Amino acid sequence: MRDREKCRQWSIAVSSSPATTQTTGVHDISSSACLPVHEVLRELVSTREGLSAEAAAERLRQWGPNAVASHKARVLPVLWRQMRSPLLGLLFAAATISYVVGRHSDAVIIGVILTLSVGLGFVNEYRAEKAAEALHGQISHQAVVIRGGRVTAVEVTALVPGDVVKLRLGDIVPADLRLLEVTGLECGESVLTGESLPVPKDTAAVSVGVALAELSCCALMGTVVHAGSARAVVVATGTATEFGKIAAGLSGHQLETEFQRGLRRFSMLLVYVAGTLTTSIFVINVVLHKPLIDSLLFSLAIAVGITPQLLPAVVSSSLAAGSRRMSRQKVLVKRLVCIEDLGDVDVLFTDKTGTLTQGHIEFKRALPAGRQSPEQVLKWGLPCTDVDADGSQILGGNPLDTALWEAATAQPEDAHANVYQRVGMLPFDHERRMFSTVVRDPMGGTVLVTKGAPESVLERCENVPEQARTLLATEFAAGNRVVAVATRSAPGLVRPAAADEHGLELAGLLVFLDPPKPDAAAALLRLAGLGVTVKIVTGDNPAVAVRVCHDLGLTSSGTITGTDLDAMDDARLRAAIAHTTVFARVSPQHKARIVRVQRTTGHDVAFLGDGVNDALALHAADVGISVDSATDVAKDAADVILLEKDLDVLADGVVGGRRIFANTIKYVLMGTSSNFGNMFSAAGASLFLGFLPMLPSQILLNNLLYDTSQLAIPTDRVDEAQLRRPSHWDIRFIRRFMIFFGPLSSVFDFATFGVMLWVFHSGPAQFRTGWFVESLATQTLVIFAIRTRRIPFWRSHPSLPLTLAALGVVSVGVLLPATPLAARLGFQPLPLGFFVALVAMVICYLALIEVGKRIFYRWRPTPIAEPGGAVGHSRLLRRRAARFSTALRPHHRPRPVGR
């Protein structure tokens, strides 16, 4: 009584707090845990039948969404990311110094160019953020609640204190809940407590002040239903939950993907190159007694010139365009950068049901094992299911159970009229692979009924007829799904336990049909053409899986079962995976181990699954892929969501990822070759010229115009050959490309120097103008050669936007010296003969690049793929937090859970 009074006082104190009232309206989970169920419901002004729809809507308006984060594009953070570059900061300081020392025109020009550069990056990254926001809004997460006594599905963000929630195996707990009824409930709470073992739950109140891990009568937001089922009332939502408090403390910085790590390594390469070149150029100019301010500005401009400033904008633009295209193809990514990772995949592990098969399971027949009739076997199986049924309407359940009820309701009334009354049950779990229930027969006796995987059920049966084993083998060989049903008398038993599942008598077999998809064979061929090896990982019987593979033309080079896996160490498994196509009768731990071992071989591994037993493997894969209809825990663990469980849709996603990566690499290779060549030329020119070869403002303008043309790269076509196999970041390849092709552009820069000095006898202004035009033309037009390994325009055609952008920028560069802006920019008109020489040099340059491509790619070694790292606890927290977040999306009204 004293504990209850303390708890009530605590509840009143917390509920009177303005901050808490705003968020939860009642009290936190710790105070509810020490109160009896009826008092918690009274405090929440709710009942076991839940809230009315009107009351829930009012509470949602009052307390806000059940969210711990928000996916919204924000202007200031995006702008800050564009402005925080140290090089831009130095240039801003240099522009300020120029203004102070009287070089007003230079200061204004540099300021305008910097503003345009930042503006272009901002616009493209902000568009990408908006695309990510829209993408997030398409991924729905729902909870099953009881409102007004009716089972309803609502968005998890629409839950409010007082809602009554139903929990099942595989659900992610959608809020902090006080349990009202439990049936064998166990929750995995590692995301909060770090404890790896699932925690049993009950409804008894606990003492005041117990630790979070000891709240046995509560289910906490973000934890996973490992076993059993329950009904519970929502106590706290959003940031008032225990999970919300942790998620609110996470920084906004996301963990790196393989693609981002490649970008970072590439950026460091440019830092080293830029640092070396700019320091050398500055020292040379100072030693040659050139003006200090000019030398400083020139060196800083060189640093910016060699850095692909708009690489983030190009990447963001590519990702945004790719995400929109993939969304139309029914592929959603949780983070835009996962698109490239999807393109890297070369091994895919997938389950069988719904991927290779149609996924609509149909009950075909019941096969009795003894004297019982097929109808009697069906009657035994019906109460041993986990579905919500109201008369003929099925409100939800796993596919096999749903198919069983559909078959029963389609039969005449007397075929299922006397279904046994269920007294107690032991829910299915993936260790036992069975579901048991205690039923009361028409005579008043109690019977234990067990239904599950045939191998598991038969192990617990006595005197199994040989005919039954023969029937089972025949059905498996035909590729059918089979469930065994067994019974035994159980006087006085109410709540069955795993220890009670023994001494059973086999009643019969329930046979289900899930035929192969008509288009699955073509999808498998397409994936093979993309260099993706498909392997089947299933909990089904190996004979069934092999038969399906055979029907679809997927050659099975070997089969391994869960029992075989247990006898192998990782070294033997690593060797066996290479020649194994089917992994059957495997547990969730087996699936995760297979994925982890495969990753150590250097392959990029994807796992496609939609069940609670797939969550561990989804987390272990480089790219976890699930479907919109998957269980909560599977969708939460995945990086990519398919709106349709179809391998052809997945192949579209792989192609999309590779296309985006290929276009990003085009910009990288352009930036590291032409920019490096231009800056190398500038360093050489500084040695023999008595003046700066190009003004700082002209270098920045050149770089801005060039980068602007490259913003069209995301629209470019990609050669079919580049889509046939995964591509990976290879910094050594990029460095060799830069060193090989950079000096080729310098050859024509030095040719331009000779033409300007010895043919046209140009002064500083005309010399700079000529090099500006030639440099812009060659480094912009070379995209047509760099973008493909084929002969450009003949065997590989660029996109129209890229062509127009490149030609447009070159036209601007050619016309700029003839405009009124020329004098302010330090330009002079060029003689007509220069343009004849320019055309000749551009043609020769592109021809030399083609010759260089043939030589370079003949020597190129095969890139080495680096295996990814393990998924840590922080990444798990972030993935889980993303589930409870809001975004701009159409309003979702609650809907009944139907078939």
ZIBELJO-V447986 format. One record per residue. SS is DSSP state (H for helix, E for strand, L for the rest). OMEGA is omega as a letter, one per 40 degrees, with the letter a starting at -180 (* if undefined). Layout:
SS&OMEGA + SS&OMEGA
This chain:
L&a + H&i + H&a + H&i + H&i + H&a + H&i + H&i + H&i + H&i + H&a + H&a + H&a + H&a + H&i + L&i + L&a + H&a + H&a + H&i + H&a + H&a + H&a + L&i + L&a + L&a + L&a + L&a + H&a + H&i + H&i + H&a + H&a + L&i + L&i + L&a + H&a + H&i + H&i + H&i + H&i + H&i + H&a + H&a + L&a + L&i + L&i + L&i + L&i + L&i + L&i + L&a + H&a + H&i + H&i + H&i + H&i + H&i + H&i + H&i + H&a + H&a + H&i + L&a + L&i + L&a + L&i + L&a + E&a + E&i + L&i + L&i + L&a + L&a + H&a + H&i + H&i + H&i + H&a + H&i + H&i + H&a + H&a + L&i + L&i + H&i + H&i + H&i + H&i + H&i + H&i + H&i + H&i + H&i + H&i + H&i + H&i + H&i + H&a + H&a + L&i + L&i + L&a + H&a + H&i + H&a + H&a + H&a + H&i + H&i + H&i + H&a + H&i + H&i + H&i + H&a + H&i + H&a + H&i + H&i + H&a + H&a + H&a + H&i + H&i + H&i + H&i + H&i + H&i + H&i + H&i + H&i + H&i + H&i + H&i + H&a + H&i + H&a + L&a + L&i + L&a + E&i + E&i + E&a + E&i + E&i + E&a + L&i + L&a + E&i + E&a + E&i + E&i + E&i + E&a + H&a + H&a + H&i + L&i + L&i + L&a + L&i + L&i + E&a + E&i + E&i + E&i + L&i + L&i + L&i + L&i + E&a + L&a + L&i + L&i + E&a + E&i + E&a + E&i + E&i + E&i + E&i + E&i + E&a + E&i + E&a + E&i + E&a + L&a + H&a + H&i + H&a + H&a + L&i + L&a + L&a + L&i + L&a + E&i + E&a + L&i + L&a + L&a + L&i + L&i + L&i + L&i + L&i + L&i + L&a + L&a + H&a + H&a + H&i + L&a + L&a + L&a + E&i + E&a + L&a + L&i + L&i + L&a + E&i + E&a + E&i + E&i + E&a + E&a + E&i + E&a + E&i + E&i + E&i + E&a + E&i + L&i + H&a + H&i + H&i + L&i + H&i + H&a + H&i + H&i + H&a + H&i + H&i + L&i + L&i + L&i + L&a + L&i + L&i + L&a + L&i + L&i + H&i + H&a + H&i + H&i + H&i + H&a + H&i + H&i + H&i + H&i + H&i + H&i + H&i + H&a + H&a + H&a + H&i + H&a + H&a + H&a + H&i + H&a + H&a + H&i + H&a + H&a + H&a + H&i + H&i + H&i + L&i + L&i + L&a + L&a + H&a + H&i + H&a + H&i + H&a + H&a + H&a + H&i + H&i + H&i + H&a + H&i + H&a + H&a + H&a + L&i + L&a + L&a + L&i + H&i + H&i + H&i + H&i + H&a + H&i + H&i + H&a + H&a + H&i + H&i + H&a + H&i + H&i + H&a + H&i + H&i + H&i + L&i + L&i + E&i + E&i + E&a + L&i + L&a + L&a + L&i + H&a + H&i + H&i + H&i + H&i + H&a + L&a + L&i + L&i + E&i + E&i + E&a + E&i + L&a + L&a + L&i + L&i + L&i + L&i + E&a + L&i + L&i + L&a + L&a + E&i + E&a + E&a + E&i + E&a + E&a + E&a + L&a + L&a + L&a + L&i + L&i + H&i + H&a + H&i + H&i + H&i + H&i + H&a + H&a + H&a + L&a + L&a + L&i + L&i + E&i + E&a + E&i + E&a + L&a + L&a + E&i + E&a + E&i + E&a + E&i + L&a + H&a + H&i + H&i + H&i + H&i + H&i + H&i + H&i + H&a + H&a + H&i + L&a + L&i + L&a + H&a + H&i + H&a + L&a + L&a + L&i + L&a + L&i + E&a + E&a + E&i + E&a + E&i + E&a + E&i + E&i + E&a + L&i + L&i + L&a + L&i + E&i + E&i + E&i + E&i + E&a + E&i + E&a + L&a + L&a + L&i + L&i + L&i + E&a + E&i + E&i + E&i + E&i + E&i + E&i + E&a + H&a + H&a + H&a + H&a + H&i + H&a + L&a + E&i + L&i + L&i + L&a + L&i + H&i + H&i + H&i + H&i + H&i + H&a + H&i + H&i + H&i + H&i + H&a + H&i + L&i + L&a + L&i + E&a + E&i + E&i + E&i + E&i + E&a + E&i + E&i + E&a + L&a + L&i + L&a + L&i + L&a + L&a + L&i + L&a + H&a + H&i + H&a + L&a + L&i + L&a + E&i + E&a + E&i + E&a + E&a + E&i + E&a + E&a + E&a + E&i + L&a + L&i + E&i + L&i + L&a + L&a + H&a + H&i + H&i + H&i + H&i + H&i + H&i + H&i + H&i + H&i + L&i + L&a + L&i + E&a + E&i + E&a + E&i + E&a + L&i + L&a + L&i + L&a + H&i + H&i + H&a + H&i + H&i + H&i + H&i + H&i + H&a + H&a + L&i + L&i + L&a + L&i + L&a + L&i + L&a + E&i + E&i + E&i + H&i + H&i + H&a + H&a + H&a + L&a + L&i + L&a + H&a + H&i + H&i + H&i + H&i + H&a + H&a + H&a + L&a + L&i + L&i + L&a + E&i + E&a + E&a + L&a + L&i + L&i + H&i + H&i + H&a + H&a + H&a + H&i + H&a + H&a + H&a + H&i + H&a + H&a + L&i + L&i + L&i + L&i + L&a + E&i + E&i + E&i + E&i + L&a + L&a + L&i + H&i + H&i + H&a + H&a + H&i + H&i + H&i + H&a + H&a + L&i + L&i + E&i + E&a + E&i + E&a + E&a + L&a + L&a + L&i + L&a + H&a + H&i + H&i + H&i + H&a + H&a + L&i + L&a + E&i + E&i + E&i + L&i + L&a + L&a + L&a + H&i + H&i + H&i + H&i + H&i + H&i + H&i + H&i + H&i + H&i + H&a + H&i + H&a + H&i + H&a + H&i + H&i + H&i + H&i + H&a + H&a + H&a + H&i + H&a + H&a + H&a + H&a + H&i + H&i + H&i + H&i + H&a + H&i + H&i + H&a + H&i + H&i + H&a + H&a + H&a + H&a + H&i + L&i + L&i + L&i + L&a + L&i + L&i + L&i + H&a + H&i + H&i + H&a + H&i + H&i + H&a + H&a + H&i + H&i + H&a + H&i + H&i + H&a + H&i + L&i + L&a + H&a + H&i + H&a + L&i + L&i + L&a + L&a + H&a + H&a + H&a + H&a + L&a + L&a + L&i + L&a + L&i + L&i + L&a + H&i + H&i + H&a + H&a + H&i + H&i + H&a + H&a + H&a + H&a + H&a + H&i + H&i + H&i + H&i + H&i + H&a + H&i + H&i + H&i + H&i + H&i + H&a + H&i + H&a + H&a + H&a + H&i + H&a + L&i + L&a + L&i + L&a + H&a + H&a + H&i + H&a + H&a + H&a + H&i + H&i + H&a + H&a + H&a + H&a + H&a + H&a + H&a + H&i + H&a + H&a + L&i + H&a + H&i + H&a + H&a + L&a + L&i + L&i + L&i + L&a + E&i + L&i + L&a + L&i + E&a + L&i + L&i + L&i + H&i + H&i + H&i + H&a + H&a + H&a + H&i + H&i + H&a + H&i + H&i + H&i + H&i + H&a + H&a + H&a + H&i + L&a + L&a + L&i + L&i + L&a + H&a + H&a + H&i + H&i + L&a + L&i + L&i + L&a + L&i + L&a + H&a + H&i + H&a + H&i + H&i + H&a + H&i + H&a + H&a + H&i + H&a + H&i + H&a + H&a + H&i + H&i + H&i + H&i + H&i + H&i + H&i + H&a + H&i + H&a + H&a + H&i + H&a + H&a + L&i + L&i + L&i + L&i + L&i + L&i + L&i + L&a + L&i + L&a + L&i + L&a + L&a + H&a + H&i + H&i + H&i + H&a + H&i + H&a + H&i + H&i + H&i + H&a + L&a + E&a + E&i + L&i + L&i + L&i + L&i + L&i + L&i + L&i + L&i + E&i + E&i + L&a + L&a + L&*
